[in-house]
Amino acid sequence: ELRAEIHRLSSRLAALEVRLDEKGNAASAVVVEPEPTAPPALPKAEDAEIAEEKPVQLAESAWNLFAVVGLTDAGWLDALFSVLILLANVVMQTLFINILFNKSFLGDPFETNVKNTRIWRTSLAHSFRYMDLSQTSLVTRVCDEDSSLLVASTQAKLLSDINKFLGIQKTAFEATFDQPGVTLCMLCIILWNLCVYRELRNIWLNLQAVLQLPRAQSTELHQGTFRSLSFWRFSIIVMAYMLRAALAIALLVGGTQWLGRTTSIVDLILNAVALNGILDIDEFLFEAMVPTKIQLAIQKLQPIQLKYTKGKSQAESAFNFTMLLIMLLVPYLVLIVPLTQRMLEVKREMCFGIQNFVVAYNSDVGMAYGLMTNEKRFVNALTLAEEAVNEYKFKLDGPWTPALRIL
């Protein structure tokens, strides 16, 4: 019986083990899938404004010398000479600005030509004394742009400049849509305004970069990167930038005024190029005169990262658009339109009306006499006086006869 009981217990134990093995296999075959999770939500553009960084490099200019003077291993003579270079830059630009605003350099306003031309037309243009041998009045020759003029060359050049500037014919007294001088003058003024605006924008970027540098009691420059900026050096740099901006604005006003009063098409481009050279004096001095140690120190400066947000960029675009409108409208309305009106007025005073007559005054009887002249010079139809000149001007081998007779 004992053996039978042991056998029965062993059978039950074996059955239990088999059952346990089956449950374990079923449990291992079950794959537990993780619950799906939603992807992380990205912030919308309206919720978070992403700021990008713009590297601002301090330019190789005499205006940035104070940023590194005293922080390099250059000698005291290099530092002193660098300061003198900056002062020379200020003096040179100031002298040029003074010349641009000088009345003797700019000359009389173009409006004075209206009065002067009226006086010339009344007193000299129809004078019998200035009628040539072809019996052509002086005013007729001037308005025809006669290149053989001996007198009234100033009036002839003025009239030629007006015709070329306005793109009108010799006999026209109204401006047309196609005005080469006006177009070229506006292009030169816009070009000059863009050059100065680029300078002002660089000043603003450099000033923003300097403003975000941390201030401390002393300046710390490590491998071309400013870790801190002393208060006195910061003040000097800011004052230098303010002076630079003031000189640039003065050059902008003086240069625009000079270009707007230039009536010669040939001189317009030359004047615009000359103005750009004045604006770049600081760079010329830096490359030509600044000691090499100081140059290398400025060249090794690392760019300062300036943050730009969407709102800041939008504001900058609006400001740039406003400045562009000002650059277009102000010079055109203030300088170009009045100039073209005065030019047409000068031409009317000089050439409008009857040209083919001269007047002589007899002081003995107190009377003025008039003579109708030719409407224009006829090259093939010579007068008797001109025939006499042609007859004898090359007669070198014949006898000279004091009295000339034309048969």
Secondary structure as UniProt FT lines:
FT   HELIX           2..29
FT   TURN            45..47
FT   STRAND          52..56
FT   HELIX           62..67
FT   TURN            68..70
FT   HELIX           76..100
FT   HELIX           103..106
FT   TURN            110..111
FT   HELIX           112..123
FT   TURN            124..126
FT   HELIX           128..130
FT   TURN            133..134
FT   HELIX           138..143
FT   TURN            144..145
FT   TURN            147..148
FT   HELIX           153..166
FT   TURN            170..171
FT   HELIX           180..211
FT   STRAND          215..216
FT   STRAND          220..222
FT   TURN            223..224
FT   STRAND          225..230
FT   HELIX           231..260
FT   HELIX           265..279
FT   HELIX           281..289
FT   HELIX           292..299
FT   STRAND          304..308
FT   HELIX           310..331
FT   HELIX           332..336
FT   HELIX           337..351
FT   STRAND          357..362
FT   TURN            363..366
FT   STRAND          367..372
FT   HELIX           384..392
FT   TURN            393..394
//
